[in-house]
């Protein structure tokens, strides 16, 4: 039961910093003014996003913690039909957790809020945040006040701002670290949050901290600003600093960060971050959101010019005492154990031994272990949060972190307590083994709640987790340690580009029906801070993805060389061979009377009701367009192969031609006489599909069309390995968007 706002305001009086309390009061006033149409919706959208309040998808045929959306207290009927605003339907509230650090009281607060305002489930994200779904906008000020009283904020959890500063959850206890990066990540989070120089970005800005370069805990190479702890000797003494890289990011087109400085001393960390923010705010794209991330600015300027501009900015910055004060304050941070260290018990049940093997790791401090609580799909219930808070008090000094793999860890657990701890976790339904293994699948919300979701990432993840859990991978550890990551669309919120087996949602037509598919992404590397990104190889119907996983893992187990990683196995085998092995899975079943094939995982409804019961003439046009789009995908795959073989110019030209072929396929729907001249194809596509907005996706707009326009403008320039790699990704997105455009055009009008 919700407690009244006035009662909570009375209870929380004096518990919140005055500035934060005032900010929440202002937001509450802005909500009232928006309801009175005194604030423009576009302006209010950025206002609420900067406070972590998102719109979301609505009742998608799913049940949430045993309840439908209507049972959660939201209107029925029209909720399943769009469009909606924040006022007539629930949304999502993102909650910022810097470096993933939590204490028991904070977990209890999250538990209460999930139960009172949401569906009783808190969701851990791939950036160490928490999210509550099905929260009404009117409830957000009360929710924010209660979070603030527990020293948690939602400020700048979304929007064109500095997002959550992530950090390795093992920082401070990892044997491989240079030093504990936790205090420095906290200092940066505090310094940049609400800073005047971070309020005018064209898009978001994501920093991260790693304590070492060989593991994936901080993923420095895929962030706008990635910092890896390093040390060097100066005047006979060890000095701490950071190796800094900039301009990384996944999203639709992934970019790896470029080296900025091999050693940035502690005293320069915050002024450098401020200087980068100022250059990004001043020179970053503002109008075209598809090119408004820092990665595009670094790419356009080149890393040397970008570095020059940042260092010039640094020279001109007025001194700020906060640069050293925040660092000095943060360095007071220290964790201590609750109990003396000990030795792990030699005996225990079979499930306990499995759990110890996969869910615990020794700390650098003798006698202590880090324990991972594996959360299927990143979800934890309110009751489980309360139980975990009690467990954290019982076995630790509340040393808790969330992780980028959507789990929660307890640090400083005495190894002699592991048996009793496991019993307590099992009693709370949190004792599953398999953390960090192939069954520990990361997935974004997908079509469950995200407006951009194309295919059910969570539904597929749940199915794969079930099937993989039924197999015994203990005899083949190389398979057990693979990483699977799934995104519901191209945006890589599930980080599919850096997985061994990555998947992202797309839509294709089969037997006249739109069918949920996933692009299979191979060649990524999770370790070494996300060292390499995979490329899409083939689009497979969603219902056939489990067979894809089986075939690829079986092939790897049978054919890998000693010590060969999955990434190296993919490179050695070649994507041509791997694609050939999967091509039969692209076809619909011979008997289409079984409609389950045309449903998405976890959704009882058919993916679409569109039918192609139309005349033969239209049928001929449809088959021609589909044939041309398929040919465009084939051509793009040839570009990938050429790139892998080192034929850069050939790869770039082929990727460009694949985009032209897809554009021409659409133009032919309206003009059968279109020639093969690239300029005419682009001109006709712009006039018939871009200017008319027929190509525009409901959520992405026409941004993928710009990939074609840009490729055409640059077609006379020499191709580099980097530019070709990006072009291949952009071509894939343009072709996927062409499929979607065709599906919309060819679908019969509904009554």
C-alpha positions, 0 to 999 in steps of 0.5 A, spaced: 500 500 500 502 506 498 503 511 503 500 518 502 505 524 499 504 528 505 506 523 510 512 521 506 514 528 506 513 529 513 517 523 515 523 525 510 524 532 512 531 533 514 533 527 511 535 530 504 540 535 502 536 541 501 538 542 494 536 535 492 529 536 495 528 543 492 530 540 485 524 534 486 519 540 488 521 543 482 520 537 478 513 536 481 511 543 479 513 541 472 509 535 472 503 539 474 505 545 469 505 540 463 498 537 465 496 544 464 499 544 457 504 550 460 510 546 458 511 544 451 511 536 451 518 536 447 521 540 453 518 536 458 521 530 455 528 532 456 526 534 463 523 528 465 529 523 462 534 527 466 530 525 472 530 518 469 523 517 467 522 514 461 516 512 457 515 505 456 511 499 452 505 497 455 501 491 456 505 486 450 501 480 452 505 479 458 504 478 465 508 482 470 509 478 477 503 474 476 499 481 474 497 484 468 498 491 467 491 493 468 491 489 475 497 493 477 492 499 477 493 502 470 487 503 465 484 497 460 482 497 453 486 503 450 492 501 453 494 496 448 493 501 442 498 506 441 500 512 441 500 513 448 503 519 453 506 519 460 499 521 463 495 515 461 500 509 462 505 507 466 513 508 465 520 506 467 524 509 472 531 508 472 535 509 478 542 511 478 547 507 482 554 510 481 560 504 481 554 499 483 555 501 490 549 499 495 548 498 502 542 494 505 538 500 507 538 502 500 536 495 497 530 495 502 528 502 499 528 499 492 524 493 495 519 497 498 518 502 492 518 496 487 512 493 491 508 500 492 509 503 485 511 497 480 510 490 479 514 488 485 520 486 481 527 491 480 531 490 474 539 490 474 541 493 468 548 492 464 550 499 466 549 497 474 543 501 474 536 499 477 530 500 473 523 499 476 517 498 470 510 500 470 511 507 474 506 512 473 509 519 472 505 522 478 508 517 483 515 519 481 516 525 485 514 521 491 519 515 489 525 520 488 524 523 495 524 516 498 530 514 494 534 521 496 533 519 503 537 513 502 542 517 498 540 514 492 538 519 486 535 518 479 538 525 476 541 524 469 540 517 469 537 518 462 537 524 457 543 528 454 547 527 460 553 524 463 550 517 465 551 512 470 559 512 472 560 505 472 566 501 475 569 494 476 565 491 481 571 487 483 575 494 484 579 493 491 579 486 492 581 483 485 588 480 485 589 483 478 588 490 479 593 496 479 589 499 485 582 500 487 579 505 482 572 505 486 574 512 490 575 515 483 569 513 479 565 516 485 569 522 485 567 523 477 560 521 478 559 527 484 563 532 480 560 531 473 553 530 476 549 537 474 555 540 472 554 546 468 559 544 463 555 537 462 548 540 460 549 542 453 550 535 450 547 533 443 547 526 446 549 522 452 556 521 455 558 514 458 564 514 463 567 507 466 573 505 470 577 499 470 582 496 475 586 492 469 586 491 462 585 484 461 578 483 464 571 485 462 569 488 468 569 495 466 569 495 459 573 501 458 574 500 450 566 501 449 565 508 453 565 515 451 571 516 456 574 509 459 579 509 464 584 504 466 588 504 472 595 504 471 602 506 476 609 508 474 615 510 478 616 517 479 622 519 483 623 512 486 616 512 488 609 509 485 604 514 482 597 512 480 594 514 474 589 512 469 590 510 461 584 514 458 581 512 452 575 516 448 570 515 443 568 508 444 560 506 444 556 500 442 549 503 439 547 501 432 554 502 429 559 500 435 566 504 435 572 502 439 575 508 443 581 511 441 587 512 446 588 519 449 593 518 454 597 513 457 598 516 463 593 521 466 595 523 474 590 523 479 590 530 480 588 531 472 583 526 472 577 531 473 579 537 469 581 532 463 573 530 464 571 537 464 575 539 458 572 533 454 565 535 456 566 542 454 569 540 447 563 535 446 558 540 448 561 545 444 563 541 437 558 535 438 552 534 433 546 537 436 541 536 430 542 529 427 541 525 433 544 519 429 551 522 429 551 526 436 555 521 440 562 523 442 564 517 438 562 521 431 566 527 433 572 523 435 572 520 428 570 526 424 576 530 427 581 524 428 584 523 435 590 527 434 586 533 433 581 532 438 586 531 443 589 538 441 582 541 442 581 538 449 588 540 452 587 547 449 581 547 453 584 544 459 590 550 459 584 555 459 580 552 464 580 556 471 582 552 477 576 549 481 578 547 488 573 541 487 578 537 482 582 536 488 577 536 494 573 531 491 579 526 489 581 527 497 574 526 499 573 520 495 580 517 497 577 516 504 573 510 502 575 504 505 571 497 506 572 492 512 570 485 513 565 483 518 568 477 520 575 474 520 578 471 514 577 463 513 578 457 509 572 454 505 569 448 507 571 442 504 564 438 504 558 440 502 552 438 497 553 437 490 549 444 488 554 447 493 560 445 490 557 447 483 555 454 486 562 455 489 566 453 483 562 458 478 559 464 483 565 465 488 572 467 487 578 469 492 579 476 493 586 478 493 585 479 501 587 472 504 581 468 507 576 472 503 571 471 497 567 475 492 560 472 492 556 473 485 548 472 486 546 470 479 539 474 477 536 470 471 534 476 466 537 481 471 530 481 475 530 480 483 523 481 487 522 485 493 522 480 498 529 477 495 532 484 496 529 484 503 532 477 504 539 479 501 539 486 505 539 481 511 544 476 508 549 482 507 548 485 514 549 477 517 555 476 513 559 482 511 559 490 512 554 491 507 559 491 501 554 490 495 555 492 488 551 491 482 555 488 476 554 490 468 552 482 467 546 484 471 548 480 477 549 483 484 555 481 488 557 481 496 564 482 497 569 481 503 565 474 505 569 470 509 571 463 506 569 459 512 562 462 511 560 460 504 556 454 506 552 458 511 551 463 506 549 459 500 544 456 505 541 463 506 541 464 499 538 458 497 532 459 502 531 466 498 531 463 491 538 466 490 542 460 490 543 458 483 550 457 480 552 458 473 554 466 474 558 468 468 557 462 465 553 461 458 547 460 462 548 467 465 545 471 459 545 478 459 538 481 455 535 488 455 528 489 456 526 488 449 519 488 447 517 486 454 517 494 455 522 498 451 518 502 445 524 500 440 524 493 441 523 489 435 524 482 438 523 479 445 530 479 447 528 477 454 523 471 452 529 468 448 534 469 453 529 465 458 528 459 453 536 459 452 537 459 459 532 453 460 535 449 454 542 450 456 541 449 464 538 442 462 545 440 458 551 438 462 557 443 460 561 441 466 565 436 462 567 442 456 569 448 460 570 452 454 563 452 452 560 453 459 564 460 459 562 463 453 558 469 453 551 470 450 548 477 450 541 479 446 538 486 444 531 487 442 533 491 437 540 494 433 541 499 439 546 494 443 543 495 450 544 488 451 551 489 449 551 483 443 557 486 439 562 484 445 559 477 446 561 470 443 554 469 441 550 476 440 543 477 437 539 483 436 532 483 434 530 484 426 523 483 422 523 479 416 517 477 412 516 469 411 510 466 407 507 473 407 507 474 415 512 478 419 516 474 423 521 476 429 528 474 427 535 475 430 541 477 427 547 473 429 553 477 431 559 473 431 567 475 432 566 479 439 570 479 445 568 480 452 575 479 455 580 485 455 575 490 456 571 488 450 577 488 446 573 487 439 566 487 436 562 482 432 559 483 426 552 480 424 552 474 419 545 472 418 538 473 420 535 467 423 527 466 425 527 467 433 524 460 434 530 457 430 535 461 435 536 455 440 538 451 434 543 456 432 546 456 439 546 448 439 550 448 432 555 453 433 557 450 440 557 443 438 562 445 432 566 449 437 567 443 441 568 438 436 573 443 432 577 448 436 584 447 437 587 447 444 586 453 448 583 457 442 578 462 444 571 462 440 573 469 437 579 465 434 575 459 432 570 464 428 576 467 425 579 461 423 573 457 420 570 463 417 564 466 416 562 464 410 563 456 412 559 458 419 553 462 415 553 456 410 552 451 416 546 456 419 542 457 412 537 452 412 534 455 419 532 461 415 527 458 411 520 457 414 517 450 416 514 446 411 507 446 414 505 453 416 499 451 420 503 451 426 502 458 428 507 458 434 513 459 429 510 466 427 510 468 435 515 471 439 518 467 445 514 468 451 508 472 447 502 468 446 500 472 440 501 472 433 507 477 431 503 480 426 496 479 423 498 481 416 496 477 410 498 477 403 492 475 400 492 480 395 492 479 387 498 476 383 500 482 380 502 485 387 504 478 389 510 479 383 512 486 386 513 483 393 517 477 391 521 482 386 522 486 392 524 481 397 529 478 392 532 484 391 533 485 399 536 478 400 541 480 394 543 486 398 544 482 404 548 477 400 552 483 397 553 485 404 556 479 407 561 479 401 563 485 404 564 482 410 568 477 407 572 481 403 574 486 409 576 479 413 581 478 407 584 484 408 581 487 401 579 494 404 577 497 398 573 492 395 569 491 402 567 498 402 565 498 395 561 492 396 558 495 402 556 501 399 553 497 393 549 493 398 545 499 400 544 502 393 541 495 391 536 495 397 534 503 396 533 501 389 529 495 391 524 500 394 524 505 389 522 499 384 515 499 388 513 505 385 518 506 379 520 500 375 524 504 370 529 506 375 536 505 372 543 503 375 546 510 376 547 511 383 546 518 383 539 517 380 537 511 385 539 516 391 535 521 388 529 517 387 530 514 394 530 521 397 524 524 393 520 517 394 521 515 401 525 520 405 522 526 403 515 523 404 517 519 410 515 513 408 522 510 410 521 513 417 521 508 423 516 510 428 522 511 433 528 511 429 525 516 424 529 517 418 536 516 421 538 510 417 537 513 410 542 518 412 547 512 412 546 511 405 546 519 403 553 519 407 556 513 403 554 516 397 557 522 398 563 519 400 563 514 395 569 517 391 574 517 397 579 512 399 576 506 404 580 505 411 579 499 415 575 503 420 571 507 415 569 500 412 568 497 418 563 502 420 560 502 413 558 495 414 555 496 420 551 502 417 549 498 411 546 492 415 542 497 419 540 500 412 538 494 409 534 492 416 530 498 415 529 497 408 526 490 410 521 494 415 519 499 410 517 494 405 513 490 411 509 496 413 508 498 405 506 491 403 501 490 409 494 490 408 490 496 411 487 494 418 479 495 419 
